[in-house]
Amino acid sequence: MSVETDRESTTTESVEALGRELGAAITELDEYQRFEDAKAAVEASEDAQAKIDEFEQIRQEFMLARQTGEATQADLQKVQDAQAELHEMPVMAEYLEAQNALDARLEAVNEAISDQLIVDFGEEAGGCCQD
């Protein structure tokens, strides 16, 4: 094995180790803990799960109607109303707030990493197909 290959291997291992450390550090963030707690609360809430199921059913019906060209503005309004009802549930509102806070923190981490790179780390790490 050449010195160059050894150095490359050591660098790769170091970067991967730093990545694992970063992942572990992220799980210790207040924002991450709040998100995990809120997610668990939503998963444990029978009311929230029923409302999620209801919303998903309405959304699926709308998507099917849209694919067949039969969707109406009233159908869209029904989806939006169901989503609003879901998001107004206290347990779901807390989940969404926690998710937004975590997203903001992760974006700051992405920016800190990207400052050192030529590319946007989060954008490139996300794969080839971005929304």
C-alpha positions, 0 to 999 in steps of 0.5 A: 500500500502506498503512502498516498493510499494510506493517507487517503484511507486515514483521511476518509476514516477521520472524516467518517469519524467526525461525521459520526461525532457530528451525528451524535452531537446533533442527537444531544441538541435541545432541538433534536430532543424536543423533536423526538419528544414531540414525535413520540407524543404524536405517535402515542396520541390516538386522536392525532393518529386518527386525524392523520389517517383521516387527512391521508384518506382525504388527500389520497382521494384528492390525488386520485381525483386530480389524476383523473381530472375530476378534482374540484376547488371544493376538493382542494378546500376539503384537503386544506381544511383537514390539514388545518384541523390536524395542524391545530391539534396541540400535539401536532402543533408542538410537533411542527414547531419542534420540526421547524426548530430542528430544521433551522438548527440543521440548516445552520450546521449545513451552512457551517459545513458548506462554508468550507466547501465549494458546494452546498453540503446539504443540497448535494448530500440530499441526492440528485433530485431536489424539490 
